[in-house]
């Protein structure tokens, strides 16, 4: 079902890698590993779906039915997991326990029958073992196509704090499956409150109503209609016809899989759901193709095209006059590169380091202001004072971190855009920030910049921005997920006034830790951006020097060519040009493809 999507992603990825090979053939220079890593991430076509919902709604059975496995996700009616499961493709089944980052523990492979010791309240009370999540692998054909599922703990009953795990994993998800059922109560007010927060982070929401076989048709339809009206009101009175909503029978799907009955699979409702997922994946692929591919390929197309054109000019320089003209062009570019005061790479890197350091300080001020305790506690102050018992106080304590994540999500999205804008400006106008050297007479010399080496090279560093944006995006997702790991607002049996004071102390301590971790994560991301930029600067300068040297040698070699040798070289160049034109056509078509609704 998803083969067309994956083939398209791989075809585009292979085109970008072929473009890199053409660049190497023409310039004898390899690109930095950053380009290849970014292309390979794009080729993988990974699609992460978060599964969330209240306890005992059939989430795990739904996952097992989707994957065609009866016992992959734990689905015992007597035991509810309290940690999340990440389910991905593997040639064999395996279970690995991942621990909280601050624990310093390495992931540990465990037998399947010991999962309850790590994933349940009975085996791991209050997560005293510090489990972050558990990874399950299996050779499911659906997972082999790049699907990754996150099965989160039930968000109701005695496990209300599990909602933080849902919010923590949300920034990494491409879509969310919210699971309710046909038997128990409809979607509640608190569930909709959590959904609104999740919707801030993941636009693609899909609603799944399970246990369709447990009630008759009229009851199923009534529950569906009621839930849709609740969802519509909760998400801003959107049209119910526009809400992806599926009524499923997981047991019927498993029976159909055993018998190989396509008709029964259709009746189970899963065929429609998988068709919807295919559409969402296609939409995500088109979004990536329209943004990632041009960003990666645009500058490369320009450079390879310029190199092809210049190579042809050299091969067609069959007179002394034409060769002198080209030699003059090369001499001008060599002089521009040599005329830069001091070490060009070092000067640029020093200027960029200063600017990136300032960006980090400015962003850190924003985070510090955001995590101000009084501001974040203000919406809950009255409820905290009015709480009549420990259970009410504990409920408010669980809601505060969820509010923090919502605030963080909005702030961090704005911060990412601001950082990207300022870094882009930094890279596109190197002369304005690198300063100018001074001659002995005090006169201002030419501003420091990246001189072009060949016709068509614009001398900017803007092609590094896709990697910078990816690094910042990853950092922001980690920061938004932090409150789920940092806040642990538990209360022991004590007088209400003492419990209230303890809760406030825990909250302020959690905020201090959040600020510290956020600042460290952001600084780490900016350092990575700076390292990427440094690698790109060095690559650009080395490539230009090598390209100039190679062009000079080619010109000398061309002067000694026989007509037959020149004709052979032109034929090889024509083949390279044909390959280049095909790649350009594929990338241009991908960028202009219409987005699916």
HELIX and SHEET records of a PDB file:
HELIX    1   1 UNK A    3  UNK A   27  1                                  25    
HELIX    2   2 UNK A   33  UNK A   44  1                                  12    
HELIX    3   3 UNK A   59  UNK A   67  1                                   9    
HELIX    4   4 UNK A  101  UNK A  103  5                                   3    
HELIX    5   5 UNK A  112  UNK A  114  5                                   3    
HELIX    6   6 UNK A  116  UNK A  119  1                                   4    
HELIX    7   7 UNK A  125  UNK A  127  5                                   3    
HELIX    8   8 UNK A  141  UNK A  144  1                                   4    
HELIX    9   9 UNK A  160  UNK A  162  5                                   3    
HELIX   10  10 UNK A  163  UNK A  170  1                                   8    
HELIX   11  11 UNK A  189  UNK A  201  1                                  13    
HELIX   12  12 UNK A  212  UNK A  214  5                                   3    
HELIX   13  13 UNK A  217  UNK A  234  1                                  18    
HELIX   14  14 UNK A  240  UNK A  242  5                                   3    
HELIX   15  15 UNK A  250  UNK A  259  1                                  10    
HELIX   16  16 UNK A  262  UNK A  268  1                                   7    
HELIX   17  17 UNK A  270  UNK A  288  1                                  19    
HELIX   18  18 UNK A  289  UNK A  293  3                                   5    
HELIX   19  19 UNK A  294  UNK A  315  1                                  22    
HELIX   20  20 UNK A  320  UNK A  338  1                                  19    
HELIX   21  21 UNK A  344  UNK A  370  1                                  27    
HELIX   22  22 UNK A  373  UNK A  386  1                                  14    
HELIX   23  23 UNK A  390  UNK A  428  1                                  39    
HELIX   24  24 UNK A  430  UNK A  434  1                                   5    
HELIX   25  25 UNK A  462  UNK A  464  5                                   3    
HELIX   26  26 UNK A  465  UNK A  481  1                                  17    
HELIX   27  27 UNK A  483  UNK A  486  1                                   4    
HELIX   28  28 UNK A  496  UNK A  559  1                                  64    
HELIX   29  29 UNK A  563  UNK A  592  1                                  30    
SHEET    1   A 9 UNK A 108  UNK A 109  0                                        
SHEET    2   A 9 UNK A  94  UNK A  99 -1                                        
SHEET    3   A 9 UNK A 131  UNK A 138 -1                                        
SHEET    4   A 9 UNK A  84  UNK A  89  1                                        
SHEET    5   A 9 UNK A 147  UNK A 151 -1                                        
SHEET    6   A 9 UNK A  47  UNK A  53  1                                        
SHEET    7   A 9 UNK A 175  UNK A 181  1                                        
SHEET    8   A 9 UNK A 205  UNK A 210  1                                        
SHEET    9   A 9 UNK A 245  UNK A 247  1                                        
SHEET    1   B 2 UNK A 436  UNK A 438  0                                        
SHEET    2   B 2 UNK A 444  UNK A 447 -1                                        
END                                                                             
